[in-house]
């Protein structure tokens, strides 16, 4: 299935195109004030590199955040418009899940972490298994030190500022003899597309009119536990993908 993936939650925007387990193109570019124009231009470029037109796309995946408030809204809006005008299905993908999917080949737990501002982070813990990721924790919003209480075994931190946050937490983990690894990365368009494609294969889609970004606050993070699936299994690039959606 040919799927276009879009994520604009970070300081860079990401666009990817896949066909089943094959990555046809994967672009990242700096987010700027003219982000909407850049997204449209780079969608054209990503499709061109994949030798496809928008009409060839069979589904659209969009990163829901958390992340930049304005950035996420732009990406979700673009994804919804494209799905509406092409009459293609759309699937939202939590950005924390897309980050974990990037790191799916590690042998430890995965903690996706994103800066939420004011000494606060968004995070979630995943377990990799056979090229898939399964969310083990609730979505977390809070300070870095409290996040350490959730981690009791070897873990790989991933995210745009994973190196910075791992340094803050490393003394605590060293005192507990917990091994920590770091895979600093950004959300990738291909990962959003892969995770969306897995939902499509199970017949799971989102309503193009009501799909909204995933805004997490400390007081509302738990509300998303039931809305977004605990199991987010997706096979690796060389295997057919299956994921349980919402």
C-alpha positions as CSV (number, residue, x, y, z in Angstrom):
1,X,0.0,0.0,0.0
2,X,1.4,3.4,-1.0
3,X,1.2,5.8,2.0
4,X,2.4,9.4,2.4
5,X,3.5,10.2,5.9
6,X,3.8,13.8,7.3
7,X,5.1,15.0,10.7
8,X,5.6,18.7,11.6
9,X,5.9,18.4,15.4
10,X,9.6,19.1,15.6
11,X,12.1,21.8,14.7
12,X,12.3,20.0,11.4
13,X,9.5,18.7,9.3
14,X,9.4,15.2,7.9
15,X,7.8,13.7,4.8
16,X,8.0,10.1,3.7
17,X,6.5,7.8,1.1
18,X,6.3,4.0,1.4
19,X,5.0,1.2,-0.6
20,X,4.3,-1.7,1.8
21,X,7.6,-2.4,3.5
22,X,9.7,-0.3,1.1
23,X,10.7,3.3,1.8
24,X,10.4,5.2,-1.5
25,X,11.5,8.5,-0.2
26,X,12.1,10.2,3.2
27,X,12.7,13.9,3.5
28,X,13.4,16.2,6.5
29,X,13.7,19.9,6.3
30,X,14.0,22.8,8.7
31,X,10.7,24.2,9.9
32,X,10.3,27.9,9.1
33,X,7.7,30.6,9.3
34,X,6.6,29.7,5.8
35,X,6.2,26.1,6.9
36,X,3.0,25.5,5.0
37,X,4.5,26.4,1.7
38,X,7.6,24.3,2.5
39,X,5.5,21.3,3.4
40,X,3.5,21.5,0.1
41,X,6.7,21.9,-1.9
42,X,8.4,19.1,-0.2
43,X,5.4,16.7,-0.5
44,X,5.7,17.3,-4.2
45,X,9.5,16.6,-4.0
46,X,9.0,13.4,-2.0
47,X,6.3,12.1,-4.4
48,X,8.5,13.0,-7.3
49,X,11.5,11.0,-5.9
50,X,9.1,8.1,-5.4
51,X,8.0,8.4,-9.0
52,X,4.4,8.9,-7.8
53,X,1.7,11.5,-8.0
54,X,-0.7,12.4,-5.3
55,X,-3.3,10.3,-7.2
56,X,-1.2,7.2,-6.7
57,X,-1.2,7.6,-2.9
58,X,-3.6,5.1,-1.3
59,X,-3.5,6.5,2.3
60,X,-2.1,9.4,4.3
61,X,-0.5,9.2,7.7
62,X,0.0,12.3,9.9
63,X,2.0,12.8,13.1
64,X,-0.3,14.0,15.9
65,X,2.4,15.3,18.2
66,X,2.9,16.1,21.0
67,X,5.3,18.8,20.0
68,X,5.2,22.3,18.6
69,X,1.6,23.5,19.0
70,X,1.6,25.5,15.8
71,X,3.7,22.9,13.9
72,X,1.5,20.0,14.7
73,X,-1.6,21.8,13.7
74,X,-0.1,22.7,10.3
75,X,0.8,19.1,9.6
76,X,-2.5,17.7,10.7
77,X,-4.4,20.3,8.7
78,X,-2.4,19.5,5.5
79,X,-2.9,15.8,6.0
80,X,-6.7,16.3,6.4
81,X,-7.0,18.5,3.4
82,X,-5.1,16.0,1.2
83,X,-7.2,13.1,2.5
84,X,-10.4,15.1,1.9
85,X,-9.6,16.3,-1.6
86,X,-8.2,12.9,-2.8
87,X,-10.9,10.9,-0.9
88,X,-8.1,8.7,0.6
89,X,-8.1,7.4,4.2
90,X,-6.2,9.2,6.9
91,X,-4.6,7.8,10.1
92,X,-3.1,9.8,12.9
93,X,0.1,8.5,14.5
94,X,1.4,9.7,17.9
95,X,4.8,11.3,17.4
96,X,6.2,9.5,20.4
97,X,5.3,6.2,18.7
98,X,7.0,7.2,15.5
99,X,10.2,8.0,17.4
100,X,10.1,4.6,19.1
101,X,9.6,3.0,15.7
102,X,12.8,4.6,14.5
103,X,14.7,2.8,17.4
104,X,12.8,-0.5,17.0
105,X,16.0,-2.6,16.5
106,X,17.6,-1.9,19.9
107,X,17.6,-4.7,22.5
108,X,16.6,-2.5,25.5
109,X,13.4,-0.7,26.3
110,X,12.8,2.5,24.4
111,X,11.9,5.8,26.0
112,X,10.7,8.4,23.5
113,X,11.2,11.9,24.9
114,X,10.2,15.3,23.6
115,X,10.8,18.8,25.1
116,X,7.5,20.2,26.4
117,X,9.0,23.5,27.6
118,X,9.5,24.9,31.1
119,X,11.6,22.0,32.3
120,X,8.8,19.6,31.3
121,X,9.0,16.6,28.9
122,X,6.6,14.4,27.0
123,X,7.5,10.7,27.1
124,X,6.4,7.2,26.7
125,X,8.1,3.8,27.2
126,X,8.0,1.1,24.5
127,X,9.3,-2.4,24.2
128,X,10.7,-3.5,20.8
129,X,10.0,-7.0,19.6
130,X,10.6,-8.4,16.1
131,X,10.7,-5.1,14.4
132,X,7.7,-3.8,16.3
133,X,7.1,-1.5,19.2
134,X,4.6,-1.9,22.0
135,X,3.8,0.9,24.4
136,X,4.2,-0.2,28.0
137,X,3.5,3.1,29.8
138,X,0.9,5.8,29.9
139,X,1.8,9.0,28.1
140,X,3.9,11.0,30.5
141,X,4.0,14.8,30.9
142,X,6.1,16.1,33.7
143,X,9.6,16.8,34.9
144,X,12.7,14.8,34.0
145,X,13.5,13.5,37.4
146,X,10.1,12.0,38.0
147,X,10.4,10.2,34.6
148,X,13.4,8.3,36.0
149,X,11.1,6.6,38.5
150,X,9.3,4.9,35.6
151,X,12.5,3.3,34.3
152,X,13.8,0.2,36.1
153,X,15.7,-1.7,33.4
154,X,18.2,-0.9,30.6
155,X,16.6,1.7,28.3
156,X,17.5,3.6,25.1
157,X,16.3,7.2,25.0
158,X,15.3,8.6,21.7
159,X,14.1,12.0,20.5
160,X,15.4,15.3,19.2
161,X,17.1,16.2,22.5
162,X,17.6,12.7,23.9
163,X,21.3,13.3,24.6
164,X,20.6,16.4,26.7
165,X,17.9,14.7,28.9
166,X,19.9,11.5,29.3
167,X,22.8,13.5,30.8
168,X,20.4,15.0,33.4
169,X,19.1,11.5,34.3
170,X,22.3,9.5,34.1
171,X,23.6,10.1,37.7
172,X,20.3,8.6,39.0
173,X,20.6,5.6,36.7
174,X,24.2,5.0,37.5
175,X,23.5,5.0,41.2
176,X,20.9,2.3,40.5
177,X,23.2,0.4,38.0
178,X,20.7,0.8,35.2
179,X,22.4,1.0,31.8
180,X,21.3,3.9,29.5
181,X,21.8,4.3,25.8
182,X,21.0,7.2,23.6
183,X,19.7,7.4,20.0
184,X,19.1,11.0,19.3
185,X,16.7,11.3,16.4
186,X,13.8,13.3,15.0
187,X,10.4,12.1,13.8
188,X,10.6,10.5,10.4
189,X,8.0,10.7,7.6
190,X,8.6,7.0,6.7
191,X,7.9,5.9,10.2
192,X,4.6,7.8,10.3
193,X,3.7,6.2,7.0
194,X,4.6,2.7,8.1
195,X,2.5,3.0,11.3
196,X,-0.4,4.5,9.4
197,X,-0.2,1.7,6.8
198,X,-0.4,-0.9,9.6
199,X,-3.6,0.7,10.8
200,X,-5.0,0.7,7.3
201,X,-4.3,-3.0,6.9
202,X,-6.5,-3.6,9.9
203,X,-9.3,-1.4,8.5
204,X,-8.6,1.4,11.0
205,X,-8.9,5.0,9.9
206,X,-9.7,8.4,11.4
207,X,-12.5,10.7,10.5
208,X,-11.0,13.3,8.2
209,X,-13.1,16.1,9.7
210,X,-12.7,15.3,13.5
211,X,-9.0,14.3,13.6
212,X,-7.2,16.5,16.0
213,X,-3.6,16.9,17.2
214,X,-2.5,15.1,20.4
215,X,-2.1,17.9,22.9
216,X,-0.9,16.5,26.2
217,X,-0.9,18.4,29.5
218,X,-0.2,17.0,32.9
219,X,-3.8,17.2,33.9
220,X,-5.1,15.5,30.7
221,X,-2.4,13.0,29.7
222,X,-4.2,10.1,31.2
223,X,-7.2,10.8,29.1
224,X,-5.3,9.7,26.1
225,X,-4.5,6.2,27.5
226,X,-7.8,4.9,26.3
227,X,-7.9,6.9,23.1
228,X,-4.5,5.7,21.8
229,X,-3.8,2.0,21.8
230,X,-1.4,0.4,24.3
231,X,-0.2,-2.0,21.6
232,X,1.4,-0.4,18.6
233,X,3.1,-3.3,16.9
234,X,4.5,-2.7,13.5
235,X,6.8,-5.0,11.6
236,X,10.2,-3.9,10.4
237,X,11.0,-2.7,6.9
238,X,11.7,-6.2,5.7
239,X,8.5,-7.7,7.1
240,X,4.8,-7.1,6.4
241,X,3.4,-4.6,9.0
242,X,0.5,-5.1,11.4
243,X,-0.4,-2.6,14.1
244,X,-3.3,-2.3,16.5
245,X,-4.7,1.2,16.2
246,X,-7.0,3.1,18.3
